[in-house]
């Protein structure tokens, strides 16, 4: 038996393409505390930056880089970071 190769249409490859992003967690005085490199879909990079802010309390912001350019800076200021409560402790809905 010979090996069969599966043909994948180019449109499917482009739809599922992932880029490599570098996430740099910075303190208020611009000291990098964490550098994280991830291959993600383009619509997932901001969500990953928010998850890094949740994981790293010392980070005031996260720079999101692709290649040699900063795409976005996600700032902790102005965001409400509420702790998750178990369902039993949540207030009843009106």
Rosetta constraint file for C-alpha pairs under 8 A:
AtomPair CA 8 CA 12 HARMONIC 6.80 0.50
AtomPair CA 8 CA 13 HARMONIC 7.20 0.50
AtomPair CA 9 CA 13 HARMONIC 6.80 0.50
AtomPair CA 10 CA 14 HARMONIC 6.27 0.50
AtomPair CA 11 CA 15 HARMONIC 6.11 0.50
AtomPair CA 12 CA 16 HARMONIC 6.35 0.50
AtomPair CA 13 CA 17 HARMONIC 5.90 0.50
AtomPair CA 16 CA 41 HARMONIC 7.44 0.50
AtomPair CA 17 CA 41 HARMONIC 6.70 0.50
AtomPair CA 18 CA 39 HARMONIC 5.85 0.50
AtomPair CA 18 CA 40 HARMONIC 5.05 0.50
AtomPair CA 18 CA 41 HARMONIC 4.61 0.50
AtomPair CA 18 CA 42 HARMONIC 6.91 0.50
AtomPair CA 19 CA 39 HARMONIC 5.40 0.50
AtomPair CA 19 CA 40 HARMONIC 5.63 0.50
AtomPair CA 19 CA 41 HARMONIC 6.21 0.50
AtomPair CA 19 CA 42 HARMONIC 6.73 0.50
AtomPair CA 19 CA 66 HARMONIC 7.81 0.50
AtomPair CA 20 CA 37 HARMONIC 6.94 0.50
AtomPair CA 20 CA 38 HARMONIC 5.63 0.50
AtomPair CA 20 CA 39 HARMONIC 4.26 0.50
AtomPair CA 20 CA 40 HARMONIC 6.35 0.50
AtomPair CA 20 CA 66 HARMONIC 6.50 0.50
AtomPair CA 21 CA 37 HARMONIC 5.74 0.50
AtomPair CA 21 CA 38 HARMONIC 5.44 0.50
AtomPair CA 21 CA 39 HARMONIC 6.21 0.50
AtomPair CA 21 CA 40 HARMONIC 7.14 0.50
AtomPair CA 21 CA 45 HARMONIC 7.41 0.50
AtomPair CA 21 CA 64 HARMONIC 6.60 0.50
AtomPair CA 21 CA 65 HARMONIC 5.54 0.50
AtomPair CA 21 CA 66 HARMONIC 4.92 0.50
AtomPair CA 21 CA 67 HARMONIC 7.63 0.50
AtomPair CA 22 CA 35 HARMONIC 6.93 0.50
AtomPair CA 22 CA 36 HARMONIC 5.74 0.50
AtomPair CA 22 CA 37 HARMONIC 4.47 0.50
AtomPair CA 22 CA 38 HARMONIC 6.52 0.50
AtomPair CA 22 CA 63 HARMONIC 7.97 0.50
AtomPair CA 22 CA 64 HARMONIC 5.84 0.50
AtomPair CA 22 CA 65 HARMONIC 4.91 0.50
AtomPair CA 22 CA 66 HARMONIC 6.34 0.50
AtomPair CA 23 CA 34 HARMONIC 7.92 0.50
AtomPair CA 23 CA 35 HARMONIC 5.64 0.50
AtomPair CA 23 CA 36 HARMONIC 5.00 0.50
AtomPair CA 23 CA 37 HARMONIC 6.20 0.50
AtomPair CA 23 CA 38 HARMONIC 7.95 0.50
AtomPair CA 23 CA 49 HARMONIC 6.91 0.50
AtomPair CA 23 CA 62 HARMONIC 6.32 0.50
AtomPair CA 23 CA 63 HARMONIC 5.65 0.50
AtomPair CA 23 CA 64 HARMONIC 4.78 0.50
AtomPair CA 23 CA 65 HARMONIC 6.30 0.50
AtomPair CA 24 CA 32 HARMONIC 6.33 0.50
AtomPair CA 24 CA 33 HARMONIC 7.60 0.50
AtomPair CA 24 CA 34 HARMONIC 5.87 0.50
AtomPair CA 24 CA 35 HARMONIC 4.65 0.50
AtomPair CA 24 CA 36 HARMONIC 6.55 0.50
AtomPair CA 24 CA 62 HARMONIC 5.38 0.50
AtomPair CA 24 CA 63 HARMONIC 5.09 0.50
AtomPair CA 24 CA 64 HARMONIC 6.65 0.50
AtomPair CA 24 CA 65 HARMONIC 7.98 0.50
AtomPair CA 25 CA 32 HARMONIC 5.58 0.50
AtomPair CA 25 CA 33 HARMONIC 5.69 0.50
AtomPair CA 25 CA 34 HARMONIC 5.09 0.50
AtomPair CA 25 CA 35 HARMONIC 6.43 0.50
AtomPair CA 25 CA 52 HARMONIC 7.53 0.50
AtomPair CA 25 CA 53 HARMONIC 7.70 0.50
AtomPair CA 25 CA 59 HARMONIC 5.45 0.50
AtomPair CA 25 CA 60 HARMONIC 7.47 0.50
AtomPair CA 25 CA 61 HARMONIC 5.95 0.50
AtomPair CA 25 CA 62 HARMONIC 4.48 0.50
AtomPair CA 25 CA 63 HARMONIC 6.60 0.50
AtomPair CA 26 CA 30 HARMONIC 5.16 0.50
AtomPair CA 26 CA 31 HARMONIC 5.29 0.50
AtomPair CA 26 CA 32 HARMONIC 4.52 0.50
AtomPair CA 26 CA 33 HARMONIC 5.98 0.50
AtomPair CA 26 CA 34 HARMONIC 7.53 0.50
AtomPair CA 26 CA 58 HARMONIC 7.92 0.50
AtomPair CA 26 CA 59 HARMONIC 5.12 0.50
AtomPair CA 26 CA 60 HARMONIC 5.89 0.50
AtomPair CA 26 CA 61 HARMONIC 5.39 0.50
AtomPair CA 26 CA 62 HARMONIC 6.04 0.50
AtomPair CA 26 CA 63 HARMONIC 7.67 0.50
AtomPair CA 27 CA 31 HARMONIC 5.30 0.50
AtomPair CA 27 CA 32 HARMONIC 6.59 0.50
AtomPair CA 27 CA 33 HARMONIC 7.06 0.50
AtomPair CA 27 CA 58 HARMONIC 5.92 0.50
AtomPair CA 27 CA 59 HARMONIC 4.67 0.50
AtomPair CA 27 CA 60 HARMONIC 4.95 0.50
AtomPair CA 27 CA 61 HARMONIC 6.84 0.50
AtomPair CA 28 CA 59 HARMONIC 7.33 0.50
AtomPair CA 28 CA 60 HARMONIC 5.39 0.50
AtomPair CA 28 CA 61 HARMONIC 7.70 0.50
AtomPair CA 33 CA 58 HARMONIC 7.94 0.50
AtomPair CA 33 CA 59 HARMONIC 7.31 0.50
AtomPair CA 40 CA 44 HARMONIC 6.20 0.50
AtomPair CA 40 CA 45 HARMONIC 6.58 0.50
AtomPair CA 41 CA 45 HARMONIC 7.11 0.50
AtomPair CA 44 CA 48 HARMONIC 6.29 0.50
AtomPair CA 45 CA 49 HARMONIC 6.32 0.50
AtomPair CA 45 CA 64 HARMONIC 7.43 0.50
AtomPair CA 46 CA 50 HARMONIC 6.37 0.50
AtomPair CA 46 CA 64 HARMONIC 7.87 0.50
AtomPair CA 46 CA 74 HARMONIC 7.40 0.50
AtomPair CA 47 CA 51 HARMONIC 6.34 0.50
AtomPair CA 48 CA 52 HARMONIC 6.33 0.50
AtomPair CA 49 CA 53 HARMONIC 6.43 0.50
AtomPair CA 49 CA 62 HARMONIC 6.02 0.50
AtomPair CA 49 CA 63 HARMONIC 7.89 0.50
AtomPair CA 49 CA 64 HARMONIC 7.31 0.50
AtomPair CA 49 CA 74 HARMONIC 6.71 0.50
AtomPair CA 50 CA 54 HARMONIC 6.35 0.50
AtomPair CA 50 CA 74 HARMONIC 7.28 0.50
AtomPair CA 51 CA 55 HARMONIC 6.25 0.50
AtomPair CA 52 CA 56 HARMONIC 5.96 0.50
AtomPair CA 52 CA 62 HARMONIC 7.64 0.50
AtomPair CA 53 CA 57 HARMONIC 6.60 0.50
AtomPair CA 53 CA 59 HARMONIC 6.14 0.50
AtomPair CA 53 CA 60 HARMONIC 7.56 0.50
AtomPair CA 53 CA 61 HARMONIC 7.17 0.50
AtomPair CA 53 CA 62 HARMONIC 7.18 0.50
AtomPair CA 53 CA 76 HARMONIC 6.98 0.50
AtomPair CA 54 CA 81 HARMONIC 7.85 0.50
AtomPair CA 59 CA 76 HARMONIC 7.77 0.50
AtomPair CA 60 CA 75 HARMONIC 6.22 0.50
AtomPair CA 60 CA 76 HARMONIC 5.32 0.50
AtomPair CA 60 CA 77 HARMONIC 7.26 0.50
AtomPair CA 61 CA 73 HARMONIC 6.65 0.50
AtomPair CA 61 CA 74 HARMONIC 5.46 0.50
AtomPair CA 61 CA 75 HARMONIC 4.32 0.50
AtomPair CA 61 CA 76 HARMONIC 5.63 0.50
AtomPair CA 62 CA 73 HARMONIC 5.62 0.50
AtomPair CA 62 CA 74 HARMONIC 5.18 0.50
AtomPair CA 62 CA 75 HARMONIC 6.60 0.50
AtomPair CA 63 CA 70 HARMONIC 6.59 0.50
AtomPair CA 63 CA 71 HARMONIC 7.68 0.50
AtomPair CA 63 CA 72 HARMONIC 6.10 0.50
AtomPair CA 63 CA 73 HARMONIC 4.47 0.50
AtomPair CA 63 CA 74 HARMONIC 6.48 0.50
AtomPair CA 64 CA 70 HARMONIC 5.74 0.50
AtomPair CA 64 CA 71 HARMONIC 5.62 0.50
AtomPair CA 64 CA 72 HARMONIC 5.38 0.50
AtomPair CA 64 CA 73 HARMONIC 6.14 0.50
AtomPair CA 64 CA 74 HARMONIC 7.89 0.50
AtomPair CA 65 CA 69 HARMONIC 5.58 0.50
AtomPair CA 65 CA 70 HARMONIC 4.39 0.50
AtomPair CA 65 CA 71 HARMONIC 5.56 0.50
AtomPair CA 65 CA 72 HARMONIC 7.46 0.50
AtomPair CA 66 CA 70 HARMONIC 6.59 0.50
AtomPair CA 66 CA 71 HARMONIC 6.74 0.50
AtomPair CA 75 CA 79 HARMONIC 7.94 0.50
AtomPair CA 85 CA 89 HARMONIC 6.21 0.50
AtomPair CA 85 CA 90 HARMONIC 6.64 0.50
AtomPair CA 86 CA 90 HARMONIC 6.94 0.50
